[in-house]
Amino acid sequence: MEAKETSASVNLQQTNAPITPPGLEAIYSSCRRLYPNQPNPLQVTALVKYWLGGPDPLDYISMYANPGDPDNCIPPHWHYISFGLSDLHGDGRVHERCKTPDAPSGYGFELTFRLKREEGETAPPTWPAAFMQGLARYVYQSENIMYSGDHVSWHAPLDGTESRLQHMMLTDDPQLQQIQTPHGMLSFIQIIGITGEEIKATQHWNGPGIIELIKSVPM
């Protein structure tokens, strides 16, 4: 009798174990492939989820330590990855359910951002989460989809200081490829902070050309 009670207790615990939503797990899997030694990164979490009436559309923003690439003049940096512009749950609580496998998951993309890691810095700054949430709110309110090559006139320092980086360019994240989730296709769009002069050049020329020029400048 005691053995049967123990077994029932174990089965009950297994049944009640939390299950990661499939859309969320698809993004986690991509992150684990890129950062196999960082299974539990620091995260900024929305205190009240958007689908429960909270103000922040992104459920989570994960922050990874990227070693950079010295051969290509890319220094060590923090890599921020959003969760919430795509369909994480697939049950209609936020996004309309995907009708075909090749249709976009939610808005069809998640945001990423990279910030140079200062010498001796052991924890990532959390200020990037604020403007990532702000950009996500803009997407939800306007229903404008973000694509590589787009620019965003933000008119405010991205880090909340006196920085000249007050606008954004968008490009494909160079290390996170498009994936197919159980709820549709998903791309990772990287935010690049730019100055007023750079966004004017973008408006008179083209986004991809400006991005290539920015890439050519050593950090």
C-alpha positions as CSV (number, residue, x, y, z in Angstrom):
1,M,0.0,0.0,0.0
2,E,2.8,2.4,0.9
3,A,4.6,1.7,-2.4
4,K,1.4,2.4,-4.4
5,E,0.9,5.8,-2.6
6,T,4.5,6.8,-3.3
7,S,4.1,5.9,-7.0
8,A,0.9,7.9,-7.2
9,S,2.6,10.9,-5.6
10,V,5.5,10.8,-8.2
11,N,3.1,10.5,-11.1
12,L,1.1,13.5,-9.8
13,Q,4.3,15.6,-9.5
14,Q,5.3,14.6,-13.1
15,T,1.8,15.6,-14.4
16,N,1.9,19.0,-12.7
17,A,5.5,19.8,-13.9
18,P,5.5,23.1,-15.9
19,I,5.8,22.6,-19.6
20,T,7.6,25.2,-21.7
21,P,5.3,26.5,-24.4
22,P,6.3,25.2,-27.9
23,G,7.0,28.7,-29.4
24,L,9.1,29.6,-26.4
25,E,11.0,26.3,-26.6
26,A,11.8,26.9,-30.3
27,I,13.6,30.2,-29.5
28,Y,15.3,28.6,-26.5
29,S,16.6,25.8,-28.8
30,S,18.1,28.4,-31.1
31,C,19.8,30.2,-28.2
32,R,21.1,26.9,-26.8
33,R,22.7,26.1,-30.2
34,L,24.5,29.4,-30.2
35,Y,25.3,29.5,-26.4
36,P,25.6,25.8,-25.3
37,N,27.5,26.8,-22.1
38,Q,24.8,29.3,-21.0
39,P,21.7,27.2,-20.4
40,N,20.3,29.7,-17.8
41,P,21.0,33.3,-18.9
42,L,19.9,36.3,-17.0
43,Q,16.5,37.5,-18.1
44,V,14.4,40.7,-17.8
45,T,10.8,39.5,-17.3
46,A,7.6,41.4,-17.7
47,L,6.1,41.5,-14.1
48,V,2.6,41.2,-15.5
49,K,2.3,39.5,-18.9
50,Y,0.8,41.4,-21.8
51,W,-2.0,38.8,-22.1
52,L,-2.9,39.4,-18.5
53,G,-3.2,43.1,-19.0
54,G,0.4,44.2,-18.4
55,P,2.0,47.0,-20.4
56,D,5.0,45.1,-21.8
57,P,4.5,42.9,-24.9
58,L,7.7,41.0,-24.5
59,D,7.4,38.2,-21.9
60,Y,11.2,37.9,-21.6
61,I,14.4,39.3,-22.8
62,S,17.4,37.0,-22.4
63,M,20.9,38.3,-22.1
64,Y,23.9,36.3,-23.2
65,A,27.7,36.9,-23.0
66,N,29.1,36.7,-26.5
67,P,32.9,36.3,-26.8
68,G,33.0,38.3,-30.0
69,D,35.4,37.7,-32.9
70,P,38.8,39.3,-32.6
71,D,39.8,38.3,-36.2
72,N,36.9,40.5,-37.5
73,C,37.3,43.3,-34.9
74,I,34.2,42.3,-33.0
75,P,34.7,42.7,-29.3
76,P,33.1,40.7,-26.5
77,H,29.6,41.9,-26.0
78,W,26.2,41.2,-24.5
79,H,23.5,39.7,-26.8
80,Y,19.9,40.5,-25.9
81,I,17.1,38.4,-27.4
82,S,13.4,39.1,-27.1
83,F,10.5,36.7,-26.6
84,G,7.0,37.9,-27.4
85,L,6.7,39.3,-30.9
86,S,6.3,35.8,-32.2
87,D,3.6,33.4,-31.0
88,L,5.0,31.7,-27.9
89,H,1.9,29.8,-26.9
90,G,-0.2,29.0,-30.0
91,D,-3.5,29.1,-28.1
92,G,-4.7,32.5,-29.3
93,R,-4.1,34.4,-26.1
94,V,-1.9,37.0,-27.8
95,H,-1.6,36.2,-31.5
96,E,-4.0,34.7,-34.1
97,R,-3.2,31.1,-34.6
98,C,-1.0,30.3,-37.6
99,K,-3.0,28.6,-40.4
100,T,-0.1,27.1,-42.4
101,P,3.4,26.1,-41.3
102,D,5.1,28.6,-43.6
103,A,3.0,31.6,-42.3
104,P,4.6,34.0,-39.8
105,S,4.6,33.1,-36.2
106,G,2.8,36.1,-34.6
107,Y,4.5,39.1,-36.2
108,G,7.1,36.8,-37.7
109,F,10.2,38.1,-35.9
110,E,11.9,38.7,-32.5
111,L,14.3,41.5,-31.7
112,T,17.9,41.3,-30.8
113,F,20.5,43.8,-29.7
114,R,24.2,43.7,-29.0
115,L,26.1,45.9,-26.5
116,K,29.8,46.1,-26.1
117,R,30.9,44.5,-22.9
118,E,33.0,46.9,-20.8
119,E,36.3,45.6,-19.3
120,G,35.5,44.0,-15.9
121,E,31.8,44.0,-16.5
122,T,30.3,40.8,-15.0
123,A,26.5,41.4,-15.5
124,P,24.7,42.9,-18.5
125,P,23.1,46.3,-18.2
126,T,19.3,46.1,-18.4
127,W,18.6,49.5,-20.1
128,P,18.4,47.8,-23.6
129,A,15.2,46.0,-22.3
130,A,13.4,49.3,-22.0
131,F,13.7,50.4,-25.6
132,M,13.2,46.9,-26.8
133,Q,9.9,46.8,-24.9
134,G,9.1,50.3,-26.3
135,L,9.7,49.2,-29.9
136,A,7.6,46.1,-29.3
137,R,4.8,48.3,-28.0
138,Y,5.0,50.3,-31.2
139,V,4.7,47.1,-33.3
140,Y,1.7,46.0,-31.3
141,Q,0.0,49.3,-31.5
142,S,0.7,50.1,-35.2
143,E,0.8,46.5,-36.4
144,N,3.8,47.6,-38.6
145,I,6.1,44.6,-39.2
146,M,9.8,45.3,-38.9
147,Y,12.2,44.1,-41.7
148,S,15.9,44.0,-42.2
149,G,16.9,47.4,-43.8
150,D,14.2,49.4,-42.0
151,H,15.0,52.4,-39.8
152,V,13.1,53.8,-36.8
153,S,13.2,57.5,-35.9
154,W,13.2,57.3,-32.1
155,H,14.2,60.8,-31.1
156,A,15.5,59.8,-27.7
157,P,18.8,58.4,-26.4
158,L,18.5,54.6,-26.4
159,D,20.3,54.3,-23.1
160,G,18.4,57.2,-21.4
161,T,21.6,59.4,-21.1
162,E,22.9,62.1,-23.4
163,S,24.0,59.6,-26.0
164,R,23.9,60.6,-29.7
165,L,22.5,57.2,-30.5
166,Q,18.9,58.2,-30.7
167,H,17.5,56.2,-33.6
168,M,17.6,52.6,-34.9
169,M,18.5,50.6,-37.9
170,L,17.3,47.0,-38.3
171,T,19.2,44.1,-39.9
172,D,19.2,40.3,-39.8
173,D,21.0,39.0,-36.7
174,P,24.2,37.5,-38.1
175,Q,24.2,34.5,-35.7
176,L,20.5,33.6,-35.4
177,Q,19.0,32.2,-38.5
178,Q,15.3,32.0,-39.4
179,I,13.6,29.1,-37.8
180,Q,10.3,27.2,-38.2
181,T,8.4,26.9,-34.9
182,P,5.3,24.9,-34.2
183,H,3.4,28.1,-34.7
184,G,5.0,29.4,-37.9
185,M,8.2,31.0,-39.3
186,L,10.3,33.3,-37.2
187,S,13.3,35.6,-38.0
188,F,15.6,37.5,-35.7
189,I,15.9,41.2,-36.4
190,Q,18.9,43.0,-34.8
191,I,18.6,46.6,-33.6
192,I,21.6,48.9,-34.3
193,G,21.7,52.3,-32.6
194,I,22.5,55.2,-35.0
195,T,22.9,59.0,-34.8
196,G,20.7,61.7,-36.3
197,E,23.3,62.2,-39.1
198,E,23.2,58.5,-39.9
199,I,19.4,58.3,-40.0
200,K,19.3,61.3,-42.3
201,A,21.8,59.5,-44.6
202,T,19.5,56.4,-44.4
203,Q,16.5,58.4,-45.5
204,H,18.4,59.8,-48.5
205,W,20.2,56.6,-49.4
206,N,19.3,53.1,-48.2
207,G,19.4,51.2,-45.0
208,P,21.6,48.2,-46.1
209,G,24.2,50.6,-47.5
210,I,24.5,52.4,-44.2
211,I,24.7,49.2,-42.2
212,E,27.6,48.0,-44.4
213,L,29.4,51.3,-43.7
214,I,28.8,50.9,-40.0
215,K,30.2,47.4,-40.1
216,S,33.4,48.6,-41.7
217,V,34.2,50.9,-38.8
218,P,36.3,49.0,-36.1
219,M,34.8,49.0,-32.6
